[in-house]
Amino acid sequence: MNLRYISNIPLLGLIIFISFIILAIVFYPGGTYHSPDSAGYNFFNNFLSDLGRTITHSGENNFISAFFFNNAMFLSGFLFLLFYIYLPIFFKNKPKLFIYSILGSVLGVFGSLSFLLVGLTPSDLYLKEHIFYANNIFYISFPSALIYSFVIIKTKDLPNFYGLGYFVFTITLVLYIIILEFGPNIKSEYGLSVQVTAQKFIALCFVFSTWMLAKGLKKTIDSN
């Protein structure tokens, strides 16, 4: 596959993800874990996964919001999977970095599969599976991002700025995993707000870092 096409894959994934998530928020009827009768989507009290529920916490039908959220996860997860499959091609002329990039991409593929599978397991229907895949997005993305941070910093084809940026993303993943494992429980309103806010923050970091990496690849390809 042409390298220019590879750099466009995550950009397309991000466009789908962001636009579909916004639409899912607009059409979400309302309801949080602690306040089932609340109206609309609450940024600090609704998980992103609430958008994918077939039935809201208040018992309302959530077909439209769930359609957009679950397709956002499935389609963008599939595109990220393709991106990681082809990304090592960018480093094929550097044997050692090529090997590391393959390892990073294997992990990236599994992380993308988890991303995709979240869209197939609404939390109100398959809670255990949903939590497993949702958490694995970050557990698996951490070593993948760490490896690619090293690869990008070591290669001379990309400015170190992009590798350092991806390393910052790696640190945010570690912090989020710590909150997942040791943070307050969602059974308290405070705990719910902490977990929900942390999830939003890491989601924004995920989107921004992926956009930056794709932008860096595209800029490098276009300049050659």
C-alpha positions as CSV (number, residue, x, y, z in Angstrom):
1,M,0.0,0.0,0.0
2,N,1.2,3.5,-0.8
3,L,2.6,5.3,2.3
4,R,0.4,8.3,1.6
5,Y,-2.7,6.2,1.9
6,I,-1.4,4.7,5.2
7,S,-1.0,8.2,6.7
8,N,-4.6,9.0,5.7
9,I,-6.2,6.0,7.4
10,P,-6.1,7.2,11.0
11,L,-7.2,10.7,9.9
12,L,-10.3,9.1,8.3
13,G,-10.8,7.1,11.5
14,L,-10.6,10.2,13.6
15,I,-13.1,12.0,11.5
16,I,-15.6,9.2,11.8
17,F,-15.0,8.8,15.5
18,I,-15.3,12.5,16.4
19,S,-18.3,13.2,14.2
20,F,-20.2,10.0,15.2
21,I,-19.5,10.6,19.0
22,I,-20.8,14.2,18.7
23,L,-24.0,12.9,17.0
24,A,-24.4,10.2,19.7
25,I,-24.1,12.9,22.4
26,V,-26.7,15.1,20.6
27,F,-29.2,12.2,20.4
28,Y,-28.6,10.7,23.9
29,P,-31.9,11.0,25.8
30,G,-30.4,11.2,29.2
31,G,-29.7,9.3,32.4
32,T,-26.5,8.6,34.5
33,Y,-25.5,5.9,36.8
34,H,-26.5,7.9,39.9
35,S,-29.2,10.1,38.3
36,P,-31.3,8.0,35.9
37,D,-33.8,10.7,35.3
38,S,-31.3,13.4,34.3
39,A,-31.8,15.0,30.9
40,G,-29.3,14.8,28.0
41,Y,-25.6,13.8,28.2
42,N,-23.6,14.9,31.2
43,F,-19.9,15.3,30.4
44,F,-18.8,14.7,34.0
45,N,-21.2,11.9,34.9
46,N,-21.8,9.9,31.7
47,F,-19.2,7.5,30.4
48,L,-18.7,7.4,26.7
49,S,-20.0,3.9,26.8
50,D,-23.4,5.2,28.1
51,L,-23.9,6.4,24.5
52,G,-23.7,2.8,23.2
53,R,-26.3,1.4,25.6
54,T,-29.5,0.1,23.8
55,I,-31.5,1.3,26.8
56,T,-30.5,4.3,28.9
57,H,-30.2,4.3,32.7
58,S,-33.7,5.7,32.8
59,G,-35.1,2.9,30.8
60,E,-35.5,4.9,27.5
61,N,-34.8,3.5,24.1
62,N,-31.4,4.7,22.9
63,F,-31.3,3.4,19.4
64,I,-30.0,6.5,17.5
65,S,-27.3,7.4,20.0
66,A,-26.2,3.7,20.3
67,F,-26.1,3.4,16.5
68,F,-23.7,6.3,16.2
69,F,-21.5,5.4,19.2
70,N,-21.2,1.7,18.3
71,N,-20.4,2.5,14.7
72,A,-17.9,5.1,15.8
73,M,-16.1,2.4,17.8
74,F,-16.4,-0.3,15.2
75,L,-15.5,1.7,12.1
76,S,-12.6,3.7,13.6
77,G,-11.3,0.6,15.4
78,F,-11.2,-1.2,12.0
79,L,-9.4,1.7,10.4
80,F,-6.9,1.9,13.2
81,L,-6.3,-1.9,12.8
82,L,-5.5,-1.3,9.1
83,F,-3.2,1.5,10.1
84,Y,-1.2,-0.6,12.5
85,I,-1.0,-3.5,10.0
86,Y,0.6,-1.2,7.3
87,L,2.6,1.2,9.6
88,P,5.8,-0.9,9.7
89,I,6.2,-0.3,6.0
90,F,7.3,3.2,6.9
91,F,10.3,1.7,8.7
92,K,11.1,-1.2,6.3
93,N,14.5,0.3,5.3
94,K,15.8,0.2,8.9
95,P,15.9,-3.5,9.9
96,K,16.1,-3.1,13.7
97,L,13.4,-0.4,13.8
98,F,11.3,-2.5,11.4
99,I,11.3,-5.4,13.9
100,Y,10.4,-3.1,16.7
101,S,7.6,-1.5,14.7
102,I,6.2,-5.0,13.9
103,L,6.0,-5.7,17.6
104,G,4.4,-2.4,18.2
105,S,1.9,-3.0,15.5
106,V,1.0,-6.5,16.7
107,L,0.0,-4.9,20.0
108,G,-1.7,-2.0,18.2
109,V,-3.8,-4.5,16.2
110,F,-5.0,-6.2,19.4
111,G,-5.7,-2.8,20.9
112,S,-7.7,-1.8,17.8
113,L,-9.6,-5.1,17.9
114,S,-10.6,-4.2,21.5
115,F,-11.7,-0.8,20.2
116,L,-13.7,-2.4,17.5
117,L,-15.3,-5.0,19.9
118,V,-16.5,-2.3,22.3
119,G,-18.8,-1.3,19.5
120,L,-20.2,-4.8,19.4
121,T,-20.8,-5.2,23.2
122,P,-23.2,-2.6,24.5
123,S,-22.6,-2.2,28.3
124,D,-26.3,-2.9,29.2
125,L,-26.2,-6.2,27.3
126,Y,-22.7,-7.5,27.7
127,L,-21.3,-5.7,30.7
128,K,-18.4,-8.0,31.5
129,E,-17.2,-8.3,27.9
130,H,-17.7,-4.6,27.4
131,I,-15.5,-3.7,30.4
132,F,-12.9,-6.3,29.3
133,Y,-12.5,-4.8,25.8
134,A,-12.8,-1.2,27.0
135,N,-10.0,-1.6,29.5
136,N,-7.8,-3.6,27.1
137,I,-7.8,-0.7,24.7
138,F,-5.6,1.1,27.2
139,Y,-3.7,-1.8,28.7
140,I,-2.5,-2.9,25.2
141,S,-2.1,0.6,23.8
142,F,0.4,1.4,26.5
143,P,3.2,-1.0,25.4
144,S,2.4,-0.3,21.7
145,A,2.7,3.5,22.2
146,L,5.9,3.0,24.2
147,I,7.5,0.9,21.4
148,Y,6.5,3.4,18.7
149,S,7.7,6.3,20.8
150,F,11.2,4.6,20.7
151,V,11.0,3.8,17.0
152,I,9.9,7.3,16.0
153,I,12.6,9.0,18.2
154,K,15.3,6.7,16.7
155,T,14.3,7.1,13.1
156,K,15.8,10.1,11.2
157,D,12.8,10.3,8.9
158,L,10.5,11.8,11.5
159,P,11.3,14.8,13.8
160,N,11.8,13.8,17.4
161,F,8.9,16.1,18.3
162,Y,6.5,13.4,17.2
163,G,8.2,10.7,19.1
164,L,8.3,12.8,22.3
165,G,4.6,13.6,21.8
166,Y,3.8,9.9,21.5
167,F,5.8,9.3,24.7
168,V,3.7,11.9,26.5
169,F,0.7,9.9,25.4
170,T,2.3,6.8,26.9
171,I,2.6,8.6,30.2
172,T,-1.0,9.6,30.1
173,L,-1.9,5.9,29.5
174,V,0.0,4.9,32.6
175,L,-1.8,7.5,34.7
176,Y,-5.2,6.4,33.4
177,I,-4.4,2.7,34.1
178,I,-3.5,3.7,37.6
179,I,-6.9,5.5,38.0
180,L,-8.6,2.5,36.5
181,E,-7.0,0.1,39.0
182,F,-6.7,2.2,42.1
183,G,-9.0,5.2,41.6
184,P,-12.3,5.8,43.5
185,N,-15.2,3.5,42.8
186,I,-18.1,4.7,40.6
187,K,-20.5,3.7,43.4
188,S,-19.9,7.2,44.8
189,E,-20.8,10.3,42.9
190,Y,-17.2,11.6,43.4
191,G,-15.8,8.3,42.1
192,L,-18.0,8.4,39.1
193,S,-17.0,11.9,38.2
194,V,-13.3,11.1,38.6
195,Q,-13.5,7.9,36.4
196,V,-15.7,9.6,33.8
197,T,-13.5,12.7,33.6
198,A,-10.3,10.6,33.4
199,Q,-11.9,8.6,30.5
200,K,-12.7,11.8,28.6
201,F,-9.1,13.0,29.1
202,I,-7.5,9.9,27.9
203,A,-9.9,9.7,24.9
204,L,-8.9,13.2,23.9
205,C,-5.2,12.3,24.3
206,F,-5.8,9.2,22.2
207,V,-7.4,11.3,19.4
208,F,-4.8,14.1,19.6
209,S,-1.7,11.7,19.6
210,T,-3.1,9.7,16.7
211,W,-3.8,12.8,14.7
212,M,-0.3,14.1,15.4
213,L,1.4,10.9,14.4
214,A,-0.6,10.7,11.2
215,K,0.1,14.4,10.5
216,G,3.9,13.7,11.0
217,L,3.9,10.8,8.6
218,K,1.9,12.7,6.0
219,K,4.2,15.7,6.2
220,T,7.3,13.5,5.9
221,I,6.0,11.6,3.0
222,D,4.9,14.7,1.1
223,S,8.3,16.3,1.6
224,N,10.2,13.4,0.0
